[in-house]
Amino acid sequence: MKRHISELQRTLASPRSSTEERLAALERLNVAFRDLSPMEQIQQEASVAFETLVRASTANSAATLESLRDEAAHSVDQVDNLLSGLDPDVSLALIAPLSRMRNNAIGRSSIIAARKVEQETSSEGRHLTMENSALSAQLSKAVASLVTQSKRGIAAATQETQAVRRFGSLALLAVVALSLISSVFIVWFYVRP
């Protein structure tokens, strides 16, 4: 725009320019001056939107992000309002960059949207970690209880096995003793004169 204004000023100042060329240049210069102020306002609003996005990149709460999104949306709306009053050729040239600015400031893939997803994911991760810790504690208690019950069962089985072994030993001694006694009776009964 400034380059265009400089060219128009040179045309007006040039002694070789005709009156018609000077009048046309003067008219275009007036239009350019009229468009220059809104263009500077557009630049200021774009700077505000950019600054808002920079602040959003470090925001820590959803409420702050929502407030920053509202600020960015306000700046984008201001730019849209200013754009509608510009010369059609100038506004046509600005449509693509301003559309990118809109998407980057308040679109689905904006920094603010990405930060919201990051915060939600982080919150969900903390929640899942806490839930996992609770489940881990429950599992540890269940395993400890199972180990305790198993130890009790093993101890009871060991005692029972020892009791059966003692009983078996006593029964074997009784059988041996009965065998000896019966052998002694048989020998005494048959050998007795």
MDAnalysis code that builds the backbone (N, CA, C; Angstrom):
import MDAnalysis as mda
import numpy as np

u = mda.Universe.empty(579, n_residues=193, atom_resindex=np.repeat(np.arange(193), 3), trajectory=True)
u.add_TopologyAttr("name", ["N", "CA", "C"] * 193)
u.add_TopologyAttr("resid", np.arange(1, 194))
u.add_TopologyAttr("resname", ["MET", "LYS", "ARG", "HIS", "ILE", "SER", "GLU", "LEU", "GLN", "ARG", "THR", "LEU", "ALA", "SER", "PRO", "ARG", "SER", "SER", "THR", "GLU", "GLU", "ARG", "LEU", "ALA", "ALA", "LEU", "GLU", "ARG", "LEU", "ASN", "VAL", "ALA", "PHE", "ARG", "ASP", "LEU", "SER", "PRO", "MET", "GLU", "GLN", "ILE", "GLN", "GLN", "GLU", "ALA", "SER", "VAL", "ALA", "PHE", "GLU", "THR", "LEU", "VAL", "ARG", "ALA", "SER", "THR", "ALA", "ASN", "SER", "ALA", "ALA", "THR", "LEU", "GLU", "SER", "LEU", "ARG", "ASP", "GLU", "ALA", "ALA", "HIS", "SER", "VAL", "ASP", "GLN", "VAL", "ASP", "ASN", "LEU", "LEU", "SER", "GLY", "LEU", "ASP", "PRO", "ASP", "VAL", "SER", "LEU", "ALA", "LEU", "ILE", "ALA", "PRO", "LEU", "SER", "ARG", "MET", "ARG", "ASN", "ASN", "ALA", "ILE", "GLY", "ARG", "SER", "SER", "ILE", "ILE", "ALA", "ALA", "ARG", "LYS", "VAL", "GLU", "GLN", "GLU", "THR", "SER", "SER", "GLU", "GLY", "ARG", "HIS", "LEU", "THR", "MET", "GLU", "ASN", "SER", "ALA", "LEU", "SER", "ALA", "GLN", "LEU", "SER", "LYS", "ALA", "VAL", "ALA", "SER", "LEU", "VAL", "THR", "GLN", "SER", "LYS", "ARG", "GLY", "ILE", "ALA", "ALA", "ALA", "THR", "GLN", "GLU", "THR", "GLN", "ALA", "VAL", "ARG", "ARG", "PHE", "GLY", "SER", "LEU", "ALA", "LEU", "LEU", "ALA", "VAL", "VAL", "ALA", "LEU", "SER", "LEU", "ILE", "SER", "SER", "VAL", "PHE", "ILE", "VAL", "TRP", "PHE", "TYR", "VAL", "ARG", "PRO"])
u.atoms.positions = np.array([
    [0.837, -1.189, 0.000],
    [0.000, 0.000, 0.000],
    [0.874, 1.241, 0.000],
    [1.894, 1.256, 0.853],
    [2.780, 2.423, 0.919],
    [3.541, 2.588, -0.392],
    [3.924, 1.476, -0.995],
    [4.609, 1.543, -2.290],
    [3.667, 2.116, -3.341],
    [2.413, 1.676, -3.288],
    [1.406, 2.174, -4.228],
    [1.205, 3.682, -4.041],
    [1.173, 4.135, -2.810],
    [1.018, 5.573, -2.535],
    [2.228, 6.342, -3.056],
    [3.433, 5.790, -2.869],
    [4.640, 6.459, -3.377],
    [4.593, 6.595, -4.892],
    [4.136, 5.541, -5.562],
    [4.026, 5.599, -7.029],
    [3.031, 6.675, -7.453],
    [1.897, 6.749, -6.759],
    [0.893, 7.761, -7.095],
    [1.435, 9.170, -6.839],
    [2.188, 9.351, -5.781],
    [2.771, 10.654, -5.493],
    [3.780, 11.045, -6.576],
    [4.547, 10.060, -7.052],
    [5.496, 10.350, -8.136],
    [4.750, 10.757, -9.402],
    [3.629, 10.082, -9.670],
    [2.837, 10.431, -10.850],
    [2.324, 11.863, -10.731],
    [1.864, 12.243, -9.564],
    [1.362, 13.608, -9.353],
    [2.477, 14.644, -9.466],
    [3.662, 14.275, -9.005],
    [4.764, 15.235, -9.000],
    [5.485, 15.294, -10.342],
    [5.286, 14.317, -11.175],
    [6.007, 14.257, -12.449],
    [5.484, 15.325, -13.408],
    [6.388, 16.104, -14.008],
    [5.962, 17.118, -14.986],
    [5.480, 16.482, -16.289],
    [5.798, 15.220, -16.540],
    [5.409, 14.568, -17.785],
    [4.002, 14.006, -17.722],
    [3.395, 13.971, -16.534],
    [2.048, 13.420, -16.396],
    [1.024, 14.412, -16.913],
    [0.025, 13.863, -17.608],
    [-1.048, 14.714, -18.129],
    [-2.011, 15.047, -16.989],
    [-2.895, 15.985, -17.258],
    [-3.879, 16.391, -16.258],
    [-4.801, 15.233, -15.923],
    [-5.188, 14.485, -16.922],
    [-6.057, 13.336, -16.689],
    [-5.352, 12.284, -15.831],
    [-4.070, 12.040, -16.133],
    [-3.299, 11.078, -15.339],
    [-3.168, 11.573, -13.897],
    [-2.985, 12.874, -13.753],
    [-2.847, 13.435, -12.406],
    [-4.183, 13.346, -11.652],
    [-5.272, 13.605, -12.324],
    [-6.580, 13.508, -11.667],
    [-6.881, 12.059, -11.267],
    [-6.577, 11.118, -12.168],
    [-6.788, 9.699, -11.865],
    [-5.873, 9.274, -10.717],
    [-4.617, 9.730, -10.739],
    [-3.675, 9.392, -9.665],
    [-4.131, 10.008, -8.352],
    [-4.662, 11.246, -8.418],
    [-5.149, 11.917, -7.207],
    [-6.346, 11.157, -6.631],
    [-7.223, 10.698, -7.515],
    [-8.384, 9.938, -7.045],
    [-7.936, 8.617, -6.413],
    [-6.997, 7.918, -7.070],
    [-6.477, 6.668, -6.514],
    [-5.711, 6.930, -5.221],
    [-5.026, 8.063, -5.148],
    [-4.302, 8.431, -3.932],
    [-5.269, 8.674, -2.784],
    [-6.376, 9.338, -3.065],
    [-7.401, 9.553, -2.027],
    [-7.964, 8.226, -1.534],
    [-8.232, 7.304, -2.475],
    [-8.731, 5.982, -2.103],
    [-7.678, 5.244, -1.277],
    [-6.410, 5.372, -1.683],
    [-5.334, 4.695, -0.957],
    [-5.205, 5.257, 0.448],
    [-5.278, 6.602, 0.576],
    [-5.211, 7.206, 1.911],
    [-6.412, 6.790, 2.760],
    [-7.568, 6.710, 2.123],
    [-8.758, 6.275, 2.849],
    [-8.606, 4.822, 3.330],
    [-7.949, 3.974, 2.524],
    [-7.748, 2.568, 2.887],
    [-6.577, 2.367, 3.846],
    [-5.651, 3.337, 3.912],
    [-4.466, 3.172, 4.729],
    [-4.804, 3.084, 6.219],
    [-5.695, 3.921, 6.698],
    [-6.051, 3.903, 8.122],
    [-6.694, 2.573, 8.518],
    [-7.688, 2.067, 7.778],
    [-8.233, 0.751, 8.127],
    [-7.185, -0.367, 8.028],
    [-6.263, -0.234, 7.089],
    [-5.212, -1.250, 6.961],
    [-4.328, -1.261, 8.207],
    [-4.014, -0.061, 8.711],
    [-3.220, 0.007, 9.937],
    [-4.011, -0.567, 11.115],
    [-5.317, -0.325, 11.150],
    [-6.147, -0.900, 12.205],
    [-6.205, -2.427, 12.078],
    [-6.281, -2.902, 10.842],
    [-6.258, -4.351, 10.612],
    [-4.944, -4.929, 11.125],
    [-3.850, -4.237, 10.842],
    [-2.547, -4.696, 11.314],
    [-2.501, -4.713, 12.845],
    [-3.066, -3.703, 13.492],
    [-3.095, -3.661, 14.950],
    [-3.948, -4.809, 15.507],
    [-5.103, -5.036, 14.919],
    [-5.969, -6.124, 15.393],
    [-5.305, -7.487, 15.170],
    [-4.590, -7.630, 14.055],
    [-3.861, -8.875, 13.796],
    [-2.766, -9.060, 14.845],
    [-2.113, -7.957, 15.231],
    [-1.089, -8.026, 16.283],
    [-1.710, -8.435, 17.618],
    [-2.892, -7.892, 17.911],
    [-3.594, -8.259, 19.148],
    [-3.938, -9.752, 19.122],
    [-4.422, -10.230, 17.984],
    [-4.757, -11.655, 17.860],
    [-3.511, -12.515, 18.044],
    [-2.393, -12.091, 17.447],
    [-1.143, -12.845, 17.581],
    [-0.681, -12.857, 19.037],
    [-0.744, -11.716, 19.690],
    [-0.343, -11.635, 21.103],
    [-1.237, -12.544, 21.964],
    [-2.513, -12.577, 21.640],
    [-3.445, -13.443, 22.367],
    [-3.049, -14.912, 22.193],
    [-2.651, -15.282, 20.986],
    [-2.234, -16.661, 20.735],
    [-0.950, -16.997, 21.493],
    [-0.053, -16.031, 21.593],
    [1.179, -16.255, 22.355],
    [0.836, -16.490, 23.826],
    [-0.073, -15.691, 24.374],
    [-0.482, -15.884, 25.766],
    [-1.204, -17.223, 25.937],
    [-1.965, -17.630, 24.923],
    [-2.697, -18.906, 25.002],
    [-1.744, -20.095, 25.043],
    [-0.575, -19.943, 24.443],
    [0.372, -21.059, 24.417],
    [0.896, -21.406, 25.795],
    [0.745, -20.485, 26.757],
    [1.211, -20.765, 28.119],
    [0.080, -20.743, 29.144],
    [-1.159, -20.623, 28.690],
    [-2.303, -20.578, 29.615],
    [-2.468, -21.930, 30.306],
    [-2.848, -21.876, 31.588],
    [-2.926, -23.107, 32.368],
    [-4.335, -23.560, 32.705],
    [-5.333, -22.750, 32.425],
    [-6.688, -23.161, 32.793],
    [-7.621, -23.024, 31.601],
    [-8.688, -23.801, 31.638],
    [-9.686, -23.763, 30.564],
    [-10.384, -22.408, 30.531],
    [-10.604, -21.811, 31.701],
    [-11.265, -20.503, 31.757],
    [-10.392, -19.438, 31.097],
    [-9.099, -19.487, 31.348],
    [-8.178, -18.534, 30.724],
    [-8.171, -18.724, 29.219],
    [-8.142, -19.970, 28.785],
    [-8.156, -20.242, 27.344],
    [-9.441, -19.731, 26.696],
    [-10.553, -19.912, 27.386],
    [-11.829, -19.446, 26.834],
    [-11.828, -17.923, 26.730],
    [-11.292, -17.249, 27.731],
    [-11.193, -15.792, 27.708],
    [-10.294, -15.330, 26.561],
    [-9.168, -16.016, 26.386],
    [-8.249, -15.665, 25.292],
    [-8.878, -15.941, 23.936],
    [-9.661, -17.007, 23.838],
    [-10.352, -17.302, 22.577],
    [-11.344, -16.187, 22.252],
    [-12.041, -15.696, 23.281],
    [-12.977, -14.592, 23.066],
    [-12.248, -13.337, 22.587],
    [-11.072, -13.062, 23.170],
    [-10.281, -11.909, 22.733],
    [-9.858, -12.064, 21.273],
    [-9.373, -13.262, 20.932],
    [-8.938, -13.508, 19.553],
    [-10.121, -13.404, 18.594],
    [-11.280, -13.926, 18.994],
    [-12.474, -13.853, 18.145],
    [-12.894, -12.397, 17.952],
    [-12.784, -11.595, 19.003],
    [-13.124, -10.176, 18.892],
    [-12.189, -9.484, 17.889],
    [-10.903, -9.779, 17.968],
    [-9.946, -9.186, 17.023],
    [-10.246, -9.612, 15.595],
    [-10.564, -10.882, 15.422],
    [-10.892, -11.387, 14.074],
    [-12.158, -10.704, 13.559],
    [-13.154, -10.535, 14.423],
    [-14.383, -9.836, 14.014],
    [-14.091, -8.394, 13.633],
    [-13.227, -7.747, 14.398],
    [-12.851, -6.365, 14.076],
    [-12.181, -6.303, 12.710],
    [-11.304, -7.247, 12.429],
    [-10.629, -7.286, 11.129],
    [-11.654, -7.487, 10.026],
    [-12.613, -8.385, 10.234],
    [-13.652, -8.614, 9.229],
    [-14.454, -7.336, 8.969],
    [-14.800, -6.626, 10.034],
    [-15.545, -5.366, 9.872],
    [-14.731, -4.327, 9.110],
    [-13.448, -4.236, 9.426],
    [-12.581, -3.265, 8.744],
    [-12.378, -3.666, 7.280],
    [-12.290, -4.941, 7.024],
    [-12.066, -5.435, 5.663],
    [-13.226, -5.094, 4.743],
    [-14.428, -5.114, 5.279],
    [-15.601, -4.845, 4.433],
    [-15.631, -3.400, 3.935],
    [-14.933, -2.491, 4.605],
    [-14.933, -1.096, 4.179],
    [-13.789, -0.738, 3.245],
    [-12.929, -1.683, 2.928],
    [-11.776, -1.402, 2.070],
    [-12.144, -1.463, 0.592],
    [-11.245, -0.946, -0.204],
    [-11.356, -1.040, -1.654],
    [-11.424, -2.514, -2.035],
    [-12.308, -2.903, -2.956],
    [-12.465, -4.325, -3.313],
    [-11.162, -5.006, -3.722],
    [-10.284, -4.300, -4.441],
    [-9.018, -4.917, -4.856],
    [-8.135, -5.225, -3.643],
    [-8.114, -4.283, -2.706],
    [-7.296, -4.467, -1.504],
    [-7.890, -5.582, -0.640],
    [-9.208, -5.559, -0.451],
    [-9.831, -6.585, 0.392],
    [-9.681, -7.967, -0.235],
    [-9.721, -8.065, -1.552],
    [-9.530, -9.340, -2.238],
    [-8.125, -9.888, -1.969],
    [-7.139, -8.996, -1.971],
    [-5.763, -9.422, -1.714],
    [-5.582, -9.875, -0.260],
    [-6.405, -9.366, 0.644],
    [-6.261, -9.694, 2.069],
    [-7.092, -10.901, 2.507],
    [-7.982, -11.362, 1.655],
    [-8.887, -12.447, 2.055],
    [-8.122, -13.703, 2.462],
    [-7.172, -14.144, 1.661],
    [-6.442, -15.391, 1.960],
    [-5.615, -15.281, 3.252],
    [-4.797, -14.215, 3.416],
    [-4.031, -14.149, 4.672],
    [-4.924, -14.010, 5.902],
    [-6.012, -13.264, 5.770],
    [-6.901, -13.084, 6.918],
    [-7.678, -14.370, 7.222],
    [-7.948, -15.149, 6.206],
    [-8.599, -16.449, 6.421],
    [-7.661, -17.373, 7.197],
    [-6.385, -17.368, 6.836],
    [-5.396, -18.162, 7.585],
    [-5.301, -17.672, 9.026],
    [-5.315, -16.338, 9.201],
    [-5.263, -15.783, 10.551],
    [-6.477, -16.236, 11.363],
    [-7.645, -16.224, 10.752],
    [-8.876, -16.645, 11.434],
    [-8.756, -18.109, 11.872],
    [-8.305, -18.978, 10.952],
    [-8.156, -20.403, 11.283],
    [-7.127, -20.615, 12.385],
    [-6.033, -19.861, 12.323],
    [-4.987, -20.006, 13.335],
    [-5.408, -19.432, 14.683],
    [-6.284, -18.446, 14.671],
    [-6.695, -17.796, 15.923],
    [-7.866, -18.507, 16.591],
    [-8.889, -18.877, 15.808],
    [-10.093, -19.429, 16.444],
    [-10.605, -20.697, 15.772],
    [-9.859, -21.234, 14.830],
    [-10.310, -22.442, 14.128],
    [-10.092, -23.704, 14.947],
    [-10.449, -24.824, 14.349],
    [-10.315, -26.118, 15.035],
    [-8.857, -26.499, 15.282],
    [-7.973, -26.013, 14.437],
    [-6.555, -26.358, 14.585],
    [-5.747, -25.205, 15.173],
    [-6.416, -24.288, 15.830],
    [-5.721, -23.145, 16.418],
    [-4.924, -23.553, 17.647],
    [-4.053, -22.663, 18.084],
    [-3.268, -22.913, 19.297],
    [-4.199, -23.089, 20.487],
    [-5.239, -22.285, 20.531],
    [-6.177, -22.356, 21.658],
    [-6.870, -23.714, 21.685],
    [-7.315, -24.192, 20.532],
    [-7.966, -25.504, 20.468],
    [-6.977, -26.607, 20.846],
    [-5.742, -26.478, 20.378],
    [-4.724, -27.482, 20.711],
    [-4.428, -27.477, 22.205],
    [-4.352, -26.298, 22.806],
    [-4.103, -26.206, 24.256],
    [-5.276, -26.812, 25.048],
    [-6.512, -26.589, 24.561],
    [-7.670, -27.186, 25.246],
    [-7.567, -28.706, 25.220],
    [-7.243, -29.248, 24.060],
    [-7.101, -30.702, 23.933],
    [-5.972, -31.187, 24.842],
    [-4.870, -30.434, 24.866],
    [-3.743, -30.810, 25.717],
    [-4.153, -30.819, 27.189],
    [-4.864, -29.793, 27.618],
    [-5.296, -29.721, 29.017],
    [-6.280, -30.836, 29.354],
    [-7.224, -31.104, 28.445],
    [-8.188, -32.182, 28.680],
    [-7.477, -33.528, 28.751],
    [-6.522, -33.742, 27.858],
    [-5.776, -34.994, 27.840],
    [-4.932, -35.138, 29.104],
    [-4.307, -34.039, 29.508],
    [-3.506, -34.055, 30.736],
    [-4.381, -34.347, 31.949],
    [-5.551, -33.716, 31.997],
    [-6.478, -33.953, 33.106],
    [-6.941, -35.408, 33.114],
    [-7.277, -35.918, 31.952],
    [-7.704, -37.313, 31.851],
    [-6.562, -38.248, 32.241],
    [-5.335, -37.896, 31.854],
    [-4.172, -38.700, 32.228],
    [-3.975, -38.735, 33.737],
    [-4.132, -37.564, 34.390],
    [-4.022, -37.527, 35.849],
    [-5.123, -38.370, 36.490],
    [-6.340, -38.252, 35.950],
    [-7.462, -39.039, 36.478],
    [-7.188, -40.535, 36.330],
    [-6.724, -40.931, 35.160],
    [-6.438, -42.344, 34.922],
    [-5.280, -42.834, 35.796],
    [-4.305, -41.974, 36.025],
    [-3.185, -42.344, 36.890],
    [-3.667, -42.571, 38.317],
    [-4.540, -41.666, 38.801],
    [-5.091, -41.838, 40.149],
    [-5.928, -43.114, 40.229],
    [-6.741, -43.346, 39.203],
    [-7.567, -44.554, 39.170],
    [-6.683, -45.796, 39.127],
    [-5.617, -45.731, 38.340],
    [-4.681, -46.847, 38.247],
    [-4.003, -47.095, 39.592],
    [-3.653, -46.023, 40.299],
    [-3.039, -46.165, 41.624],
    [-4.008, -46.839, 42.589],
    [-5.267, -46.424, 42.552],
    [-6.273, -47.037, 43.429],
    [-6.453, -48.513, 43.090],
    [-6.541, -48.830, 41.810],
    [-6.687, -50.232, 41.403],
    [-5.442, -51.038, 41.771],
    [-4.287, -50.420, 41.651],
    [-3.037, -51.088, 42.021],
    [-3.016, -51.395, 43.515],
    [-3.481, -50.437, 44.325],
    [-3.552, -50.667, 45.778],
    [-4.520, -51.807, 46.087],
    [-5.679, -51.823, 45.410],
    [-6.642, -52.904, 45.618],
    [-6.047, -54.254, 45.216],
    [-5.341, -54.268, 44.094],
    [-4.715, -55.504, 43.625],
    [-3.656, -55.971, 44.613],
    [-2.868, -55.028, 45.138],
    [-1.844, -55.389, 46.126],
    [-2.487, -55.991, 47.370],
    [-3.587, -55.388, 47.832],
    [-4.293, -55.929, 49.002],
    [-4.827, -57.325, 48.707],
    [-5.395, -57.513, 47.512],
    [-5.954, -58.814, 47.150],
    [-4.850, -59.863, 47.077],
    [-3.707, -59.495, 46.494],
    [-2.590, -60.438, 46.394],
    [-2.063, -60.761, 47.791],
    [-1.936, -59.743, 48.652],
    [-1.467, -59.972, 50.024],
    [-2.426, -60.897, 50.770],
    [-3.730, -60.682, 50.596],
    [-4.721, -61.542, 51.234],
    [-4.610, -62.972, 50.710],
    [-4.441, -63.113, 49.394],
    [-4.305, -64.439, 48.792],
    [-3.048, -65.136, 49.294],
    [-1.950, -64.405, 49.396],
    [-0.704, -64.985, 49.896],
    [-0.884, -65.428, 51.349],
    [-1.539, -64.594, 52.162],
    [-1.779, -64.932, 53.563],
    [-2.634, -66.197, 53.668],
    [-3.711, -66.245, 52.880],
    [-4.571, -67.428, 52.894],
    [-3.802, -68.665, 52.424],
    [-2.967, -68.499, 51.416],
    [-2.178, -69.632, 50.912],
    [-1.212, -70.121, 51.984],
    [-0.569, -69.176, 52.691],
    [0.355, -69.567, 53.774],
    [-0.389, -70.322, 54.861],
    [-1.575, -69.837, 55.210],
    [-2.378, -70.537, 56.215],
    [-2.746, -71.938, 55.732],
    [-3.163, -72.023, 54.472],
    [-3.521, -73.323, 53.903],
    [-2.329, -74.266, 53.880],
    [-1.163, -73.747, 53.520],
    [0.049, -74.577, 53.481],
    [0.413, -75.033, 54.895],
    [0.316, -74.094, 55.860],
    [0.629, -74.453, 57.250],
    [-0.337, -75.521, 57.758],
    [-1.631, -75.356, 57.444],
    [-2.616, -76.353, 57.876],
    [-2.345, -77.688, 57.201],
    [-2.025, -77.690, 55.930],
    [-1.739, -78.931, 55.210],
    [-0.481, -79.582, 55.754],
    [0.519, -78.746, 56.104],
    [1.760, -79.286, 56.678],
    [1.470, -79.951, 58.023],
    [0.676, -79.300, 58.863],
    [0.321, -79.887, 60.162],
    [-0.458, -81.184, 59.972],
    [-1.370, -81.148, 59.023],
    [-2.172, -82.341, 58.751],
    [-1.288, -83.474, 58.241],
    [-0.355, -83.138, 57.385],
    [0.571, -84.145, 56.849],
    [1.420, -84.722, 57.972],
    [1.903, -83.852, 58.862],
    [2.715, -84.337, 59.985],
    [1.878, -85.226, 60.916],
    [0.611, -84.824, 61.117],
    [-0.263, -85.648, 61.965],
    [-0.497, -87.003, 61.321],
    [-0.714, -87.042, 60.010],
    [-0.919, -88.302, 59.294],
    [0.351, -89.131, 59.363],
    [1.503, -88.489, 59.224],
    [2.774, -89.209, 59.277],
    [2.990, -89.804, 60.677],
    [2.695, -89.015, 61.721],
    [2.817, -89.533, 63.085],
    [1.871, -90.725, 63.300],
    [0.624, -90.532, 62.804],
    [-0.350, -91.618, 62.937],
    [0.139, -92.857, 62.190],
    [0.675, -92.622, 60.973],
    [1.203, -93.739, 60.185],
    [2.363, -94.416, 60.898],
    [3.230, -93.606, 61.510],
    [4.366, -94.175, 62.245],
    [3.872, -94.977, 63.439],
    [2.905, -94.432, 64.175],
    [2.347, -95.148, 65.321],
    [1.650, -96.438, 64.881],
    [0.913, -96.352, 63.784],
    [0.222, -97.535, 63.266],
    [1.238, -98.582, 62.851],
    [2.313, -98.157, 62.218],
    [3.359, -99.083, 61.791],
    [4.028, -99.717, 63.022],
    [4.293, -98.915, 64.042],
    [4.867, -99.446, 65.280],
    [3.893, -100.448, 65.924],
    [2.614, -100.111, 65.893],
    [1.612, -101.013, 66.469],
    [1.572, -102.325, 65.696],
    [1.635, -102.253, 64.366],
    [1.629, -103.463, 63.536],
    [2.876, -104.285, 63.834],
    [4.031, -103.603, 63.920],
    [5.292, -104.309, 64.204],
    [5.206, -104.935, 65.590],
    [4.694, -104.150, 66.553],
    [4.584, -104.678, 67.921],
    [3.626, -105.872, 67.946],
    [2.493, -105.781, 67.263],
    [1.547, -106.897, 67.209],
    [2.170, -108.105, 66.515],
    [2.949, -107.813, 65.465],
    [3.621, -108.907, 64.754],
    [4.604, -109.615, 65.678],
    [5.363, -108.849, 66.416],
    [6.335, -109.430, 67.339],
    [5.621, -110.217, 68.453],
    [4.581, -109.599, 68.958],
    [3.838, -110.271, 70.041],
    [3.209, -111.551, 69.511],
    [2.623, -111.473, 68.321],
    [1.996, -112.674, 67.777],
    [3.059, -113.720, 67.444],
    [4.226, -113.258, 66.960],
    [5.313, -114.215, 66.681],
    [5.760, -114.891, 67.973],
    [5.883, -114.098, 69.028],
    [6.295, -114.647, 70.326],
    [5.226, -115.639, 70.800],
    [3.942, -115.331, 70.661],
    [2.888, -116.255, 71.077],
    [2.900, -117.521, 70.239],
    [3.115, -117.334, 68.953],
    [3.130, -118.519, 68.081],
    [4.311, -119.400, 68.454],
    [5.454, -118.806, 68.623],
    [6.634, -119.598, 68.985],
    [6.401, -120.183, 70.376],
    [5.940, -119.476, 71.255],
    [5.729, -119.962, 72.623],
    [4.661, -121.046, 72.622],
    [3.643, -120.868, 71.811],
    [2.560, -121.817, 71.771],
    [3.028, -123.117, 71.124],
    [3.812, -123.085, 70.059],
    [4.263, -124.300, 69.389],
    [5.528, -124.867, 70.017],
    [6.310, -124.079, 70.566],
    [7.571, -124.559, 71.084],
    [7.389, -124.962, 72.548],
    [6.500, -124.716, 73.146],
    [6.281, -124.986, 74.550],
    [6.201, -126.504, 74.761],
    [6.899, -127.085, 75.660],
    [6.918, -128.526, 75.820],
    [5.771, -129.023, 76.577],
])
